[in-house]
């Protein structure tokens, strides 16, 4: 029956919402001046020497890196489930493609609405910020992976993108916090939003037989890990100020990620049975340094400081996978499929704390007077005051994620969205056309017969083994 309901629910939602996006973009969205055909005239009037100073040339390489992280990195990271590879990559694709459209509108209304004509002006930086917004939804997707329908995912994305825009506006515009790589606004918000949703949708009789991996699914998940690991320096520096801030963001993230790999693999070997390395830790905890450096990436943290942050974040993440995840499900009824609390939640909180401490400790000797203003929203605040606002921003993001996720969870719990039955969770066959696996061959392995021997009077022919 649920498959029959899916036949009209998902197509109806996709068609209706895509039509709505077309109408809203037609009414509200326009190119910004650097993407407009009038750019040559604007360049002359602003005494800009050449087209090469267009923001596109500074931002587009970072945008491409972030874009790959969203569609390839996050998608393949979640393919560890042995029978949910299509759902992991395919629904990731669906969420991201819808989410970037709604994010461009929501962030545009909050940040880039032109008061003279009431239009949203978008450029390459708008595309990066839309990808950031979508990243929070994909983090939340990891918490509910395999347990919800695609219609529920679309509903969740719609509400989460809206709340993200509100959260981002409060943090960056009202509080004046710095969060270039989104430790607070992306990772903390996305993780605890998803955890609140999955808590409300708790299934006491959930069938867990497919909530496992195999050799090949874990190998596919490592593709996602490697893409995320390689491009995370771009993620944390993509919207920083051109020059030294962006440069620092990439360097600091690079160092933190390197420390995360060494720490998580060593700790996994230390704590797992017989000193063997757990692939779950390699897929996830190796990325914790990138999450934890999101807020302080562009600050004068120093390279050894970045290594320390990577060490601490990956340690907390690895320990979380080993000890905390079972406790969360047993005592708090939180069924966190991908362990987003360990990769995004706790490292994101660490990142917010590191950002607050680093901001509070900032001095003119380290930054210079001009550097302090450029690094902290150009607001005339004492460093200690800025540190306090950074801490407040972390609390706000955590609160919006938990409260918003709880409310959206109850909306998703309504019976009209076609969620899978307990016994059908973590299985592609509920929502996808899955090719049948070939039957195993039972042919005789002739090559195991000694050379020049005979079978029933016939000489055996030596050849390579067959399956």
Secondary structure by P-SEA (a helix, b strand, c coil): ccccccccaaaaaaaaaaaaaaaaaacccccccccccaaaaaaaaacccccccccccccaaaaaaaaaaaccaaaaaacccccccccaaaaaaaaaaaaaaaaaaaaaacccccccccbbbbcaaaaaaaaaaaaaaaaaaaaacccccaaaaaaaaaaaaaaaaaaaaaacccccccccccccccaaaaaaaaaaaaaaacccccccccccccaaaaaaaaaaaaaaaaaaaaaacccccccaaaaaaaaaaaaaaaaaaaaaaaaaaaccccccccccccccccaaaaaaacccccccccaaaaaaaaaaaaaaaaaaacccaaaaaaccccccccccccccaaaaaaaaaaaaaaaaacccccccaaaaaaacccccccaaaaaaaaaaaaaaaaaaaaaaaaaaaaaaaccccccccccccccccccccccccccccccccccccccccccccbbbbbbcccc
